[in-house]
Amino acid sequence: MNLENAVKDVIAQKMNDGTVEKLIVEQLENGIEKALSSLFGSYGDATKLIEDQIKSVMVPFLENYDYSQYITKLDSVLVEVLQNTTAEHSALLENFKGLMEQSKDKEIKASALFDIWKDYVAANVETDGLEVNYDDDISYDHVEVTFEFEEDESRSWSVFSHALMIFECEHDENMNFSVPVSRYKNDPENTWKIEYKRSPDLKSLKYLSNFEIQLMNLTQNGAILNMDLSFHEMEEVLPDAEPEASFS
């Protein structure tokens, strides 16, 4: 038997016992699977078509959905966590909660911001070194605080004007704040906007003061600053802390 006849016999045998048919079916299945994988893969035509259809339905829905109910739920969860957490983490969670709450203030007067800062000073100022008054009730001496507004005119070419609101406490420099503000030079209403930008990462979040949280919320909300104070104001603040009586 020559080679040609041997090949013919093998092919005939495989055709008769179904081997060729089985191989054809396997390759056809493999071909279909590869085609479907390609069609529905990351860059496949079918995948792209499905993505476009999902986007056309989901994106408008997500844009128009009212998420306020989830903010309310988040607030209640945070309150519960705050009530059950240790004092070590309560400041961090309080500040996180404060940053999540959307400020409703669209405009704030500089005098109101000065008052908020003075309340912060009263609650947090260092009392070491302060004299004690015994005139009426026992209390610490007032601390002197100042507000200054310094406009930066060094960049005449810029379309923006920049300035600083400076809050200073003579007795305790840890109370001091420098708050950047800016405005369009051609703005006919001469309105300023607060630009207090600080990255609230987890390492520093618990160290942010409530005054800083308010400044960050006002910045995020694009609140307009009404400059109703003069360029320099000076007042006195009575510390909230009460000294122990000593009659020695």
C-alpha positions in Angstrom: 0.0 0.0 0.0 1.5 3.3 -1.0 1.3 6.5 1.1 -1.6 8.1 -0.8 -3.8 5.1 -0.3 -2.9 5.0 3.5 -4.0 8.6 3.9 -7.2 8.0 2.1 -8.0 5.0 4.4 -7.3 7.0 7.5 -9.5 9.9 6.4 -12.3 7.5 5.5 -12.0 5.8 8.9 -12.2 9.1 10.7 -15.1 10.3 8.7 -17.0 7.1 9.4 -16.4 7.0 13.2 -17.4 10.7 13.7 -13.9 12.1 14.6 -13.9 14.7 11.9 -17.5 15.8 12.8 -16.5 16.1 16.5 -13.4 18.2 15.6 -15.5 20.5 13.4 -18.0 20.9 16.3 -15.2 21.7 18.8 -13.6 24.3 16.5 -16.9 25.8 15.7 -17.7 26.2 19.4 -14.2 27.6 20.0 -14.7 30.1 17.1 -18.1 31.2 18.4 -16.7 31.6 22.0 -13.7 33.7 20.7 -16.0 35.8 18.6 -18.4 36.4 21.6 -15.4 37.1 23.8 -14.1 39.7 21.3 -17.6 41.1 20.9 -18.3 41.5 24.6 -14.7 42.2 25.6 -13.4 45.5 27.0 -13.2 47.0 23.5 -15.8 44.9 21.7 -18.6 46.4 19.6 -21.4 44.8 21.7 -19.8 46.0 25.0 -19.6 49.6 23.6 -23.2 49.4 22.5 -24.4 48.2 25.9 -22.3 50.8 27.6 -23.9 53.6 25.5 -27.4 52.3 26.2 -26.7 52.1 30.0 -25.1 55.6 30.0 -28.1 57.1 28.2 -30.4 55.8 30.9 -28.3 55.9 34.0 -26.4 59.2 33.7 -29.5 61.5 33.5 -31.1 59.6 36.3 -28.0 60.0 38.5 -27.7 63.7 37.7 -31.3 64.4 38.6 -31.5 62.2 41.6 -32.1 63.8 45.0 -29.4 62.6 47.3 -30.5 64.7 50.3 -32.1 61.6 51.9 -28.7 59.9 52.0 -27.1 63.0 53.5 -29.7 62.8 56.3 -29.0 59.1 56.8 -25.2 59.9 56.8 -25.8 62.6 59.4 -27.8 60.2 61.7 -25.1 57.5 61.3 -22.4 60.0 62.2 -24.3 61.2 65.2 -24.7 57.7 66.4 -21.0 57.0 65.9 -20.1 60.2 67.7 -22.2 59.2 70.7 -20.5 55.8 71.0 -16.9 56.6 70.1 -14.0 57.5 72.4 -13.0 61.1 73.0 -9.8 60.4 71.1 -11.7 60.2 67.8 -14.7 62.4 68.5 -13.0 65.5 67.3 -12.1 63.9 64.0 -15.7 62.7 63.4 -17.2 66.0 64.5 -15.0 67.8 61.9 -15.8 65.2 59.2 -19.5 65.8 60.0 -19.0 69.5 59.7 -17.3 69.3 56.3 -20.1 67.1 55.0 -22.8 69.5 56.0 -23.5 71.9 53.1 -23.3 75.5 54.2 -26.5 77.5 53.4 -24.7 80.9 53.7 -24.5 82.5 50.2 -23.3 85.8 51.7 -21.6 86.7 55.0 -20.5 90.0 56.4 -16.9 90.5 57.5 -18.3 91.7 60.9 -20.2 88.5 61.3 -17.0 86.5 60.5 -15.2 88.6 63.0 -17.8 87.8 65.7 -17.5 84.1 64.9 -13.8 84.3 65.4 -14.1 86.2 68.6 -16.4 83.5 70.0 -13.7 81.0 69.0 -11.1 83.1 70.8 -13.3 83.3 73.9 -13.7 79.6 74.0 -10.1 78.6 73.3 -7.7 81.4 74.3 -4.8 80.5 76.6 -5.4 82.0 80.0 -1.9 81.5 81.5 -0.5 84.9 82.2 -3.8 86.7 82.3 -4.7 88.9 85.3 -7.8 88.0 87.4 -10.5 90.5 88.1 -12.4 90.5 91.4 -14.5 93.7 90.7 -17.9 92.1 90.2 -17.6 88.4 89.3 -14.3 86.6 89.3 -13.0 86.6 85.7 -9.9 86.8 83.6 -8.9 90.1 82.0 -10.1 90.7 78.5 -7.7 89.9 75.7 -7.2 92.4 72.8 -8.1 91.2 69.3 -7.8 93.0 66.0 -9.1 92.6 62.5 -7.2 94.0 59.5 -7.9 93.9 55.8 -4.8 94.1 53.6 -5.2 94.3 49.8 -2.3 93.1 47.6 -1.7 95.5 44.7 1.6 93.9 43.6 0.1 92.2 40.5 -1.4 95.0 38.5 -1.6 92.8 35.4 -4.0 90.3 37.0 -7.7 90.4 36.4 -8.1 89.5 40.1 -7.6 91.5 43.2 -6.3 89.6 46.2 -6.4 90.5 49.9 -6.0 89.0 53.3 -8.4 89.2 56.3 -6.1 89.0 59.3 -7.5 88.0 62.7 -5.0 88.5 65.5 -5.0 88.0 69.3 -2.2 89.8 71.0 -2.2 87.4 74.0 -2.3 84.1 72.2 -0.9 83.8 68.7 -2.4 80.3 68.3 -5.7 82.1 67.8 -4.4 84.0 64.8 -5.8 83.4 61.3 -4.9 84.8 57.8 -7.8 84.3 55.4 -7.3 84.9 51.6 -10.0 86.6 49.6 -10.3 87.6 46.0 -12.5 89.4 43.5 -12.7 90.4 39.9 -11.2 93.8 39.4 -14.0 94.7 36.9 -16.8 93.5 39.2 -19.1 96.6 39.6 -20.4 95.3 42.9 -16.9 94.9 44.3 -17.8 91.5 45.9 -15.1 89.4 47.5 -15.0 85.6 47.9 -13.3 83.6 50.6 -10.6 81.3 49.5 -9.6 79.4 52.6 -8.2 76.2 51.2 -6.7 73.5 53.3 -6.4 69.8 52.6 -8.5 68.0 55.3 -6.6 64.6 55.2 -7.2 62.2 58.0 -4.0 63.0 59.8 -4.9 66.7 60.2 -8.8 66.5 60.2 -9.1 66.1 63.9 -6.9 69.1 64.6 -9.0 71.5 62.5 -10.8 74.1 64.6 -14.5 74.8 64.3 -13.6 78.2 62.8 -11.6 76.5 60.1 -14.4 74.2 59.3 -16.7 77.2 58.8 -14.2 78.9 56.6 -13.8 75.8 54.4 -17.6 75.5 54.1 -17.9 79.1 53.1 -15.2 78.6 50.5 -16.8 75.5 49.1 -20.1 77.2 48.9 -18.7 80.2 47.0 -20.1 82.6 49.6 -19.9 86.3 48.9 -18.1 88.4 51.5 -19.6 91.7 52.4 -16.8 93.9 53.5 -18.7 96.0 56.1 -15.7 96.6 58.4 -13.0 99.2 58.1 -9.4 98.2 57.3 -8.5 98.0 61.0 -10.8 97.1 63.9 -9.8 96.5 67.5 -11.9 95.0 70.3 -11.6 93.1 73.6 -12.8 89.6 74.2 -13.6 88.1 77.6 -12.4 84.5 78.0 -15.1 81.9 78.7 -12.8 80.1 81.2 -13.4 81.1 84.8 -10.4 81.3 87.2 -10.4 79.8 90.6 -10.8 82.2 93.4 -7.7 83.1 95.3 -7.7 85.6 98.2 -4.2 85.0 99.4 
